[in-house]
């Protein structure tokens, strides 16, 4: 009986110690929410999905500063003006959301843009760049793309969404997206939605799983490495990341999803040890000489913030790492960008 009492006390102490350990260095959870409806339109074999709430980013303080910077630096040159004139599409004005999906098995990438489009003018414009193919689900325009993609395809999914796909299977990816829109299959993306619900309140977030090829490479890496952190990688089943603002903080977080709570706890210990060693190495970096480019000083300051603000959390089967920057310092960096360019 006595040994079971001792064992019970040890379990309580360990649990309490773990809770305190996590609480003292916790990375805040990113804003969660519902799984975006557009996830149902993604190709069923996507390994990674990244979402941008461009309208929200555009209206943010940093977004307005960046937009003003583009105007002041003359980045909207004659070719940009010509594109807007021919398509009646101004990306800085008309695109509200963007969704990027990738399949690491066949290296295909697709983008779905949501916004206000002049379909007739855009189709007239892209028809001069390549060829048009008609399918039951709609018309696909294909044209040569710069490296590393050989082909780029474009298709209007509906009046408010246009899909683009790159790679050898560009047309196939577009047809898959069009079919998903016209014939949605509930529950097909539940694995991604489970991850997305943890981060979908952020204006920028991404989720993904680990493809079979990557699992094999990770297993080889873990077998050859002596680093404890590498050993835990074989148990990762999914991941997510997010970026959002909170007061004067520009926050970033990333999570790894593990097979079990035990694997997640072991990974937390390994990751934290690795981060501590990396921090110690960063601290050994010689101080930069005074009087150099102020832009370099500010960049170093931001890098130091990222390192010093690192924090970890354990959340069931998830290990979260987070950090943050001062938005006022990022605004200074944006303001000083023109000083970096040759005059």
TORKERO-759217 format. One record per residue (C-alpha): residue number from 1; x, y, z. Coordinates in nm, 2 decimals. Example, Ala and Ser with C-alpha at 12.3 -4.5 7.8 and 13.67 -1.06 7.14 Angstrom:
2
+------+--------+--------+--------+
| resi |      u |      v |      w |
+------+--------+--------+--------+
|    1 |   1.23 |  -0.45 |   0.78 |
|    2 |   1.37 |  -0.11 |   0.71 |
+------+--------+--------+--------+
//
This chain:
343
+------+--------+--------+--------+
| resi |      u |      v |      w |
+------+--------+--------+--------+
|    1 |   0.00 |   0.00 |   0.00 |
|    2 |   0.28 |   0.24 |   0.10 |
|    3 |   0.45 |   0.21 |  -0.24 |
|    4 |   0.13 |   0.30 |  -0.42 |
|    5 |   0.09 |   0.61 |  -0.20 |
|    6 |   0.45 |   0.72 |  -0.28 |
|    7 |   0.39 |   0.65 |  -0.65 |
|    8 |   0.07 |   0.86 |  -0.64 |
|    9 |   0.25 |   1.15 |  -0.48 |
|   10 |   0.53 |   1.13 |  -0.74 |
|   11 |   0.27 |   1.14 |  -1.02 |
|   12 |   0.10 |   1.44 |  -0.87 |
|   13 |   0.44 |   1.62 |  -0.82 |
|   14 |   0.55 |   1.54 |  -1.18 |
|   15 |   0.21 |   1.66 |  -1.31 |
|   16 |   0.23 |   1.98 |  -1.11 |
|   17 |   0.59 |   2.04 |  -1.21 |
|   18 |   0.50 |   1.99 |  -1.57 |
|   19 |   0.21 |   2.24 |  -1.55 |
|   20 |   0.43 |   2.50 |  -1.38 |
|   21 |   0.71 |   2.44 |  -1.63 |
|   22 |   0.47 |   2.50 |  -1.92 |
|   23 |   0.29 |   2.80 |  -1.75 |
|   24 |   0.62 |   2.98 |  -1.68 |
|   25 |   0.72 |   2.97 |  -2.04 |
|   26 |   0.39 |   2.94 |  -2.23 |
|   27 |   0.36 |   3.06 |  -2.59 |
|   28 |   0.01 |   3.22 |  -2.63 |
|   29 |  -0.24 |   3.03 |  -2.84 |
|   30 |  -0.32 |   3.19 |  -3.17 |
|   31 |  -0.68 |   3.30 |  -3.24 |
|   32 |  -0.89 |   3.00 |  -3.33 |
|   33 |  -1.22 |   2.98 |  -3.52 |
|   34 |  -1.42 |   2.78 |  -3.76 |
|   35 |  -1.27 |   2.59 |  -4.05 |
|   36 |  -1.29 |   2.82 |  -4.35 |
|   37 |  -1.55 |   2.70 |  -4.60 |
|   38 |  -1.30 |   2.74 |  -4.88 |
|   39 |  -1.11 |   2.45 |  -4.74 |
|   40 |  -1.37 |   2.22 |  -4.90 |
|   41 |  -1.25 |   2.35 |  -5.24 |
|   42 |  -0.89 |   2.24 |  -5.20 |
|   43 |  -0.75 |   1.94 |  -5.38 |
|   44 |  -0.80 |   1.63 |  -5.17 |
|   45 |  -0.44 |   1.53 |  -5.18 |
|   46 |  -0.30 |   1.87 |  -5.06 |
|   47 |  -0.03 |   1.83 |  -4.79 |
|   48 |  -0.02 |   2.20 |  -4.71 |
|   49 |  -0.27 |   2.48 |  -4.71 |
|   50 |  -0.19 |   2.85 |  -4.64 |
|   51 |  -0.46 |   3.11 |  -4.60 |
|   52 |  -0.43 |   3.50 |  -4.63 |
|   53 |  -0.70 |   3.74 |  -4.52 |
|   54 |  -0.56 |   4.00 |  -4.76 |
|   55 |  -0.84 |   4.25 |  -4.69 |
|   56 |  -0.77 |   4.25 |  -4.32 |
|   57 |  -0.39 |   4.28 |  -4.38 |
|   58 |  -0.45 |   4.57 |  -4.62 |
|   59 |  -0.65 |   4.76 |  -4.36 |
|   60 |  -0.40 |   4.70 |  -4.08 |
|   61 |  -0.16 |   4.98 |  -3.98 |
|   62 |   0.14 |   4.79 |  -4.11 |
|   63 |  -0.05 |   4.71 |  -4.43 |
|   64 |  -0.13 |   5.08 |  -4.49 |
|   65 |   0.24 |   5.17 |  -4.43 |
|   66 |   0.36 |   4.91 |  -4.68 |
|   67 |   0.10 |   5.02 |  -4.94 |
|   68 |   0.21 |   5.38 |  -4.89 |
|   69 |   0.58 |   5.27 |  -4.93 |
|   70 |   0.50 |   5.10 |  -5.26 |
|   71 |   0.34 |   5.42 |  -5.39 |
|   72 |   0.63 |   5.64 |  -5.28 |
|   73 |   0.90 |   5.40 |  -5.42 |
|   74 |   0.73 |   5.39 |  -5.76 |
|   75 |   0.69 |   5.01 |  -5.76 |
|   76 |   0.37 |   5.04 |  -5.96 |
|   77 |   0.55 |   5.10 |  -6.29 |
|   78 |   0.42 |   5.12 |  -6.64 |
|   79 |   0.39 |   4.74 |  -6.67 |
|   80 |   0.17 |   4.73 |  -6.36 |
|   81 |  -0.04 |   5.01 |  -6.49 |
|   82 |  -0.07 |   4.84 |  -6.83 |
|   83 |  -0.18 |   4.51 |  -6.66 |
|   84 |  -0.45 |   4.70 |  -6.45 |
|   85 |  -0.57 |   4.87 |  -6.77 |
|   86 |  -0.61 |   4.55 |  -6.97 |
|   87 |  -0.76 |   4.33 |  -6.69 |
|   88 |  -0.94 |   4.59 |  -6.47 |
|   89 |  -0.77 |   4.40 |  -6.19 |
|   90 |  -0.57 |   4.59 |  -5.93 |
|   91 |  -0.44 |   4.32 |  -5.68 |
|   92 |  -0.39 |   4.59 |  -5.41 |
|   93 |  -0.76 |   4.68 |  -5.44 |
|   94 |  -0.96 |   4.38 |  -5.57 |
|   95 |  -0.82 |   4.07 |  -5.40 |
|   96 |  -0.97 |   4.00 |  -5.06 |
|   97 |  -0.85 |   3.64 |  -4.97 |
|   98 |  -0.59 |   3.40 |  -5.10 |
|   99 |  -0.55 |   3.03 |  -5.05 |
|  100 |  -0.24 |   2.84 |  -5.15 |
|  101 |  -0.23 |   2.46 |  -5.16 |
|  102 |   0.07 |   2.23 |  -5.23 |
|  103 |   0.12 |   1.86 |  -5.29 |
|  104 |   0.47 |   1.76 |  -5.20 |
|  105 |   0.44 |   1.42 |  -5.37 |
|  106 |   0.41 |   1.56 |  -5.73 |
|  107 |   0.53 |   1.92 |  -5.65 |
|  108 |   0.21 |   2.08 |  -5.77 |
|  109 |   0.09 |   2.41 |  -5.63 |
|  110 |  -0.25 |   2.58 |  -5.66 |
|  111 |  -0.38 |   2.93 |  -5.56 |
|  112 |  -0.74 |   3.03 |  -5.52 |
|  113 |  -0.79 |   3.41 |  -5.52 |
|  114 |  -1.12 |   3.56 |  -5.39 |
|  115 |  -1.23 |   3.91 |  -5.47 |
|  116 |  -1.38 |   4.13 |  -5.73 |
|  117 |  -1.30 |   4.03 |  -6.09 |
|  118 |  -1.38 |   4.15 |  -6.44 |
|  119 |  -1.40 |   3.80 |  -6.58 |
|  120 |  -1.44 |   3.90 |  -6.95 |
|  121 |  -1.14 |   4.13 |  -6.95 |
|  122 |  -0.92 |   3.89 |  -6.76 |
|  123 |  -1.00 |   3.60 |  -6.99 |
|  124 |  -0.94 |   3.81 |  -7.29 |
|  125 |  -0.60 |   3.91 |  -7.15 |
|  126 |  -0.48 |   3.55 |  -7.06 |
|  127 |  -0.60 |   3.41 |  -7.39 |
|  128 |  -0.33 |   3.61 |  -7.56 |
|  129 |  -0.06 |   3.44 |  -7.34 |
|  130 |  -0.14 |   3.08 |  -7.42 |
|  131 |  -0.42 |   2.84 |  -7.52 |
|  132 |  -0.77 |   2.79 |  -7.40 |
|  133 |  -0.93 |   2.45 |  -7.34 |
|  134 |  -1.29 |   2.39 |  -7.27 |
|  135 |  -1.41 |   2.13 |  -7.01 |
|  136 |  -1.75 |   2.05 |  -6.87 |
|  137 |  -1.66 |   2.23 |  -6.55 |
|  138 |  -1.53 |   2.54 |  -6.73 |
|  139 |  -1.26 |   2.69 |  -6.94 |
|  140 |  -0.89 |   2.65 |  -6.85 |
|  141 |  -0.62 |   2.88 |  -6.99 |
|  142 |  -0.27 |   2.75 |  -6.99 |
|  143 |   0.06 |   2.93 |  -7.07 |
|  144 |   0.43 |   2.89 |  -7.01 |
|  145 |   0.55 |   2.99 |  -6.67 |
|  146 |   0.90 |   3.10 |  -6.55 |
|  147 |   1.12 |   2.84 |  -6.37 |
|  148 |   1.08 |   2.63 |  -6.17 |
|  149 |   0.73 |   2.58 |  -6.31 |
|  150 |   0.68 |   2.47 |  -6.67 |
|  151 |   0.31 |   2.54 |  -6.70 |
|  152 |   0.07 |   2.78 |  -6.54 |
|  153 |  -0.31 |   2.73 |  -6.56 |
|  154 |  -0.60 |   2.97 |  -6.48 |
|  155 |  -0.97 |   2.89 |  -6.43 |
|  156 |  -1.26 |   3.09 |  -6.30 |
|  157 |  -1.42 |   2.88 |  -6.02 |
|  158 |  -1.71 |   3.12 |  -5.99 |
|  159 |  -1.78 |   3.49 |  -6.03 |
|  160 |  -1.58 |   3.58 |  -5.72 |
|  161 |  -1.30 |   3.32 |  -5.73 |
|  162 |  -1.02 |   3.24 |  -5.97 |
|  163 |  -0.79 |   2.95 |  -5.94 |
|  164 |  -0.43 |   2.92 |  -6.07 |
|  165 |  -0.21 |   2.61 |  -6.07 |
|  166 |   0.15 |   2.55 |  -6.15 |
|  167 |   0.35 |   2.25 |  -6.23 |
|  168 |   0.32 |   1.94 |  -6.46 |
|  169 |  -0.03 |   1.86 |  -6.34 |
|  170 |  -0.17 |   2.22 |  -6.35 |
|  171 |  -0.48 |   2.14 |  -6.55 |
|  172 |  -0.56 |   1.83 |  -6.34 |
|  173 |  -0.53 |   2.04 |  -6.02 |
|  174 |  -0.77 |   2.30 |  -6.16 |
|  175 |  -1.02 |   2.04 |  -6.26 |
|  176 |  -1.00 |   1.89 |  -5.91 |
|  177 |  -1.07 |   2.23 |  -5.76 |
|  178 |  -1.36 |   2.30 |  -5.99 |
|  179 |  -1.51 |   1.95 |  -5.92 |
|  180 |  -1.48 |   2.01 |  -5.54 |
|  181 |  -1.67 |   2.34 |  -5.58 |
|  182 |  -1.95 |   2.19 |  -5.78 |
|  183 |  -1.97 |   1.86 |  -5.59 |
|  184 |  -1.85 |   1.92 |  -5.24 |
|  185 |  -1.77 |   1.61 |  -5.03 |
|  186 |  -1.84 |   1.68 |  -4.66 |
|  187 |  -1.57 |   1.55 |  -4.42 |
|  188 |  -1.31 |   1.51 |  -4.69 |
|  189 |  -1.07 |   1.76 |  -4.53 |
|  190 |  -1.15 |   1.69 |  -4.17 |
|  191 |  -0.78 |   1.63 |  -4.09 |
|  192 |  -0.69 |   1.98 |  -4.21 |
|  193 |  -0.99 |   2.14 |  -4.05 |
|  194 |  -0.89 |   2.00 |  -3.71 |
|  195 |  -0.57 |   2.19 |  -3.74 |
|  196 |  -0.73 |   2.50 |  -3.90 |
|  197 |  -0.97 |   2.55 |  -3.62 |
|  198 |  -0.68 |   2.61 |  -3.39 |
|  199 |  -0.55 |   2.90 |  -3.59 |
|  200 |  -0.82 |   3.03 |  -3.83 |
|  201 |  -0.88 |   3.35 |  -3.63 |
|  202 |  -0.54 |   3.48 |  -3.75 |
|  203 |  -0.52 |   3.68 |  -4.08 |
|  204 |  -0.23 |   3.46 |  -4.19 |
|  205 |  -0.22 |   3.09 |  -4.11 |
|  206 |  -0.12 |   2.75 |  -4.26 |
|  207 |  -0.18 |   2.39 |  -4.18 |
|  208 |  -0.04 |   2.06 |  -4.32 |
|  209 |   0.03 |   1.70 |  -4.28 |
|  210 |   0.35 |   1.50 |  -4.33 |
|  211 |   0.36 |   1.32 |  -4.67 |
|  212 |   0.49 |   0.97 |  -4.70 |
|  213 |   0.82 |   1.07 |  -4.87 |
|  214 |   0.89 |   1.32 |  -4.60 |
|  215 |   0.81 |   1.06 |  -4.33 |
|  216 |   1.07 |   0.83 |  -4.49 |
|  217 |   1.34 |   1.10 |  -4.50 |
|  218 |   1.26 |   1.20 |  -4.14 |
|  219 |   1.30 |   0.84 |  -4.03 |
|  220 |   1.64 |   0.83 |  -4.20 |
|  221 |   1.75 |   1.16 |  -4.04 |
|  222 |   1.63 |   1.04 |  -3.69 |
|  223 |   1.82 |   0.71 |  -3.73 |
|  224 |   2.15 |   0.88 |  -3.81 |
|  225 |   2.12 |   1.17 |  -3.57 |
|  226 |   2.23 |   1.18 |  -3.21 |
|  227 |   2.02 |   1.48 |  -3.14 |
|  228 |   1.72 |   1.40 |  -2.91 |
|  229 |   1.50 |   1.66 |  -3.10 |
|  230 |   1.56 |   1.46 |  -3.43 |
|  231 |   1.43 |   1.14 |  -3.27 |
|  232 |   1.10 |   1.31 |  -3.18 |
|  233 |   1.03 |   1.42 |  -3.54 |
|  234 |   0.92 |   1.08 |  -3.65 |
|  235 |   0.61 |   1.11 |  -3.43 |
|  236 |   0.49 |   1.44 |  -3.59 |
|  237 |   0.16 |   1.39 |  -3.78 |
|  238 |   0.06 |   1.74 |  -3.86 |
|  239 |   0.16 |   2.11 |  -3.82 |
|  240 |   0.02 |   2.46 |  -3.82 |
|  241 |   0.14 |   2.82 |  -3.80 |
|  242 |  -0.02 |   3.16 |  -3.76 |
|  243 |   0.07 |   3.53 |  -3.76 |
|  244 |  -0.15 |   3.80 |  -3.59 |
|  245 |  -0.13 |   4.13 |  -3.41 |
|  246 |  -0.21 |   4.19 |  -3.05 |
|  247 |  -0.16 |   4.55 |  -2.92 |
|  248 |   0.19 |   4.65 |  -3.01 |
|  249 |   0.29 |   4.29 |  -3.06 |
|  250 |   0.32 |   4.11 |  -3.39 |
|  251 |   0.29 |   3.75 |  -3.29 |
|  252 |   0.40 |   3.43 |  -3.46 |
|  253 |   0.33 |   3.07 |  -3.35 |
|  254 |   0.39 |   2.72 |  -3.49 |
|  255 |   0.26 |   2.39 |  -3.36 |
|  256 |   0.36 |   2.03 |  -3.42 |
|  257 |   0.09 |   1.76 |  -3.38 |
|  258 |   0.21 |   1.43 |  -3.24 |
|  259 |   0.09 |   1.07 |  -3.22 |
|  260 |   0.03 |   1.09 |  -2.84 |
|  261 |   0.06 |   1.33 |  -2.54 |
|  262 |   0.37 |   1.14 |  -2.43 |
|  263 |   0.55 |   1.20 |  -2.76 |
|  264 |   0.45 |   1.57 |  -2.74 |
|  265 |   0.59 |   1.60 |  -2.39 |
|  266 |   0.92 |   1.44 |  -2.49 |
|  267 |   0.94 |   1.67 |  -2.79 |
|  268 |   0.88 |   1.97 |  -2.57 |
|  269 |   1.17 |   1.88 |  -2.36 |
|  270 |   1.40 |   1.82 |  -2.66 |
|  271 |   1.29 |   2.14 |  -2.84 |
|  272 |   1.33 |   2.35 |  -2.54 |
|  273 |   1.68 |   2.22 |  -2.48 |
|  274 |   1.77 |   2.29 |  -2.85 |
|  275 |   1.63 |   2.64 |  -2.83 |
|  276 |   1.83 |   2.71 |  -2.51 |
|  277 |   2.15 |   2.60 |  -2.68 |
|  278 |   2.07 |   2.81 |  -2.99 |
|  279 |   2.00 |   3.11 |  -2.77 |
|  280 |   2.34 |   3.06 |  -2.60 |
|  281 |   2.51 |   3.05 |  -2.93 |
|  282 |   2.33 |   3.37 |  -3.05 |
|  283 |   2.44 |   3.54 |  -2.73 |
|  284 |   2.80 |   3.47 |  -2.82 |
|  285 |   2.77 |   3.67 |  -3.14 |
|  286 |   3.01 |   3.97 |  -3.12 |
|  287 |   2.84 |   4.31 |  -3.09 |
|  288 |   2.82 |   4.51 |  -3.41 |
|  289 |   3.04 |   4.82 |  -3.44 |
|  290 |   2.88 |   5.15 |  -3.37 |
|  291 |   2.82 |   5.40 |  -3.65 |
|  292 |   2.72 |   5.15 |  -3.92 |
|  293 |   2.40 |   5.15 |  -4.12 |
|  294 |   2.10 |   5.22 |  -3.89 |
|  295 |   1.91 |   4.97 |  -4.10 |
|  296 |   2.15 |   4.70 |  -3.99 |
|  297 |   2.11 |   4.80 |  -3.63 |
|  298 |   1.74 |   4.78 |  -3.65 |
|  299 |   1.75 |   4.44 |  -3.83 |
|  300 |   1.98 |   4.31 |  -3.55 |
|  301 |   1.74 |   4.44 |  -3.29 |
|  302 |   1.44 |   4.26 |  -3.45 |
|  303 |   1.64 |   3.94 |  -3.48 |
|  304 |   1.73 |   3.97 |  -3.11 |
|  305 |   1.36 |   4.02 |  -3.02 |
|  306 |   1.26 |   3.71 |  -3.21 |
|  307 |   1.52 |   3.50 |  -3.02 |
|  308 |   1.47 |   3.65 |  -2.68 |
|  309 |   1.09 |   3.63 |  -2.70 |
|  310 |   1.08 |   3.25 |  -2.79 |
|  311 |   0.84 |   3.05 |  -2.57 |
|  312 |   0.71 |   2.70 |  -2.57 |
|  313 |   0.38 |   2.54 |  -2.46 |
|  314 |   0.24 |   2.19 |  -2.43 |
|  315 |  -0.12 |   2.15 |  -2.53 |
|  316 |  -0.23 |   1.79 |  -2.53 |
|  317 |  -0.08 |   1.63 |  -2.84 |
|  318 |   0.05 |   1.97 |  -2.96 |
|  319 |   0.38 |   2.14 |  -2.89 |
|  320 |   0.36 |   2.52 |  -2.96 |
|  321 |   0.65 |   2.76 |  -3.01 |
|  322 |   0.58 |   3.13 |  -3.03 |
|  323 |   0.76 |   3.46 |  -3.05 |
|  324 |   0.68 |   3.82 |  -3.12 |
|  325 |   0.81 |   4.16 |  -3.25 |
|  326 |   0.71 |   4.51 |  -3.16 |
|  327 |   0.50 |   4.65 |  -3.43 |
|  328 |   0.65 |   4.99 |  -3.38 |
|  329 |   0.99 |   4.85 |  -3.46 |
|  330 |   0.86 |   4.67 |  -3.77 |
|  331 |   0.70 |   5.00 |  -3.88 |
|  332 |   1.05 |   5.17 |  -3.85 |
|  333 |   1.20 |   4.90 |  -4.07 |
|  334 |   0.93 |   4.96 |  -4.33 |
|  335 |   0.99 |   5.33 |  -4.32 |
|  336 |   1.37 |   5.29 |  -4.36 |
|  337 |   1.34 |   5.05 |  -4.65 |
|  338 |   1.39 |   5.32 |  -4.92 |
|  339 |   1.73 |   5.41 |  -4.76 |
|  340 |   1.86 |   5.06 |  -4.85 |
|  341 |   1.80 |   5.11 |  -5.22 |
|  342 |   2.06 |   5.27 |  -5.45 |
|  343 |   1.98 |   5.62 |  -5.56 |
+------+--------+--------+--------+
//
